[in-house]
Amino acid sequence: MATSVPDTTAEANEWTHEFMVTRAGRALSSEEQAEYGRRLAARANSVHTRTPTS
């Protein structure tokens, strides 16, 4: 189920948002919970590894 990991925070946010929108209104399966965790970790990593612009 895992897909390629985005490089930027904006991409990670959109990637996670799309994942959750398609599952709106129902509980996540254990596999989906694990995927959601991977997506959150990717987002956190993108925030901590980005280069400041100023």
ChimeraX commands (.cxc) that place a marker at each C-alpha (Angstrom):
marker #1 position 0.00,0.00,0.00 radius 0.5
marker #1 position 2.91,2.39,0.62 radius 0.5
marker #1 position 3.70,4.85,-2.13 radius 0.5
marker #1 position 6.70,7.05,-2.82 radius 0.5
marker #1 position 7.48,9.57,-0.10 radius 0.5
marker #1 position 7.17,13.27,-0.94 radius 0.5
marker #1 position 10.15,15.62,-0.57 radius 0.5
marker #1 position 8.52,18.82,0.68 radius 0.5
marker #1 position 6.26,19.62,3.60 radius 0.5
marker #1 position 3.51,20.86,1.26 radius 0.5
marker #1 position 3.66,17.61,-0.73 radius 0.5
marker #1 position 3.60,15.58,2.50 radius 0.5
marker #1 position 0.57,17.51,3.75 radius 0.5
marker #1 position -1.31,16.96,0.49 radius 0.5
marker #1 position -0.28,13.29,0.37 radius 0.5
marker #1 position -1.61,12.70,3.89 radius 0.5
marker #1 position -4.76,14.76,3.28 radius 0.5
marker #1 position -5.65,12.80,0.14 radius 0.5
marker #1 position -5.13,9.54,2.02 radius 0.5
marker #1 position -7.55,10.59,4.78 radius 0.5
marker #1 position -10.16,12.15,2.48 radius 0.5
marker #1 position -10.62,8.84,0.68 radius 0.5
marker #1 position -11.28,7.20,4.06 radius 0.5
marker #1 position -13.57,9.86,5.57 radius 0.5
marker #1 position -16.36,8.62,7.78 radius 0.5
marker #1 position -14.93,5.26,8.70 radius 0.5
marker #1 position -12.34,3.79,11.01 radius 0.5
marker #1 position -8.94,2.94,9.57 radius 0.5
marker #1 position -7.93,-0.70,9.32 radius 0.5
marker #1 position -4.71,-1.71,11.07 radius 0.5
marker #1 position -2.91,-1.61,7.69 radius 0.5
marker #1 position -4.26,1.87,6.99 radius 0.5
marker #1 position -3.26,3.02,10.49 radius 0.5
marker #1 position 0.30,1.88,9.76 radius 0.5
marker #1 position 0.27,3.72,6.41 radius 0.5
marker #1 position -1.07,6.85,8.09 radius 0.5
marker #1 position 1.77,6.61,10.63 radius 0.5
marker #1 position 4.30,6.39,7.78 radius 0.5
marker #1 position 2.75,9.45,6.17 radius 0.5
marker #1 position 2.89,11.44,9.41 radius 0.5
marker #1 position 6.53,10.42,9.88 radius 0.5
marker #1 position 7.32,11.54,6.33 radius 0.5
marker #1 position 5.68,14.89,7.02 radius 0.5
marker #1 position 7.61,15.32,10.27 radius 0.5
marker #1 position 10.82,14.41,8.48 radius 0.5
marker #1 position 10.15,16.96,5.75 radius 0.5
marker #1 position 9.65,19.67,8.37 radius 0.5
marker #1 position 12.85,18.80,10.23 radius 0.5
marker #1 position 15.04,18.42,7.16 radius 0.5
marker #1 position 13.95,21.42,5.11 radius 0.5
marker #1 position 16.41,24.23,4.46 radius 0.5
marker #1 position 15.37,27.65,5.80 radius 0.5
marker #1 position 14.65,30.16,3.03 radius 0.5
marker #1 position 15.76,33.20,5.00 radius 0.5
marker link #1:1,2 radius 0.2
marker link #1:2,3 radius 0.2
marker link #1:3,4 radius 0.2
marker link #1:4,5 radius 0.2
marker link #1:5,6 radius 0.2
marker link #1:6,7 radius 0.2
marker link #1:7,8 radius 0.2
marker link #1:8,9 radius 0.2
marker link #1:9,10 radius 0.2
marker link #1:10,11 radius 0.2
marker link #1:11,12 radius 0.2
marker link #1:12,13 radius 0.2
marker link #1:13,14 radius 0.2
marker link #1:14,15 radius 0.2
marker link #1:15,16 radius 0.2
marker link #1:16,17 radius 0.2
marker link #1:17,18 radius 0.2
marker link #1:18,19 radius 0.2
marker link #1:19,20 radius 0.2
marker link #1:20,21 radius 0.2
marker link #1:21,22 radius 0.2
marker link #1:22,23 radius 0.2
marker link #1:23,24 radius 0.2
marker link #1:24,25 radius 0.2
marker link #1:25,26 radius 0.2
marker link #1:26,27 radius 0.2
marker link #1:27,28 radius 0.2
marker link #1:28,29 radius 0.2
marker link #1:29,30 radius 0.2
marker link #1:30,31 radius 0.2
marker link #1:31,32 radius 0.2
marker link #1:32,33 radius 0.2
marker link #1:33,34 radius 0.2
marker link #1:34,35 radius 0.2
marker link #1:35,36 radius 0.2
marker link #1:36,37 radius 0.2
marker link #1:37,38 radius 0.2
marker link #1:38,39 radius 0.2
marker link #1:39,40 radius 0.2
marker link #1:40,41 radius 0.2
marker link #1:41,42 radius 0.2
marker link #1:42,43 radius 0.2
marker link #1:43,44 radius 0.2
marker link #1:44,45 radius 0.2
marker link #1:45,46 radius 0.2
marker link #1:46,47 radius 0.2
marker link #1:47,48 radius 0.2
marker link #1:48,49 radius 0.2
marker link #1:49,50 radius 0.2
marker link #1:50,51 radius 0.2
marker link #1:51,52 radius 0.2
marker link #1:52,53 radius 0.2
marker link #1:53,54 radius 0.2
view
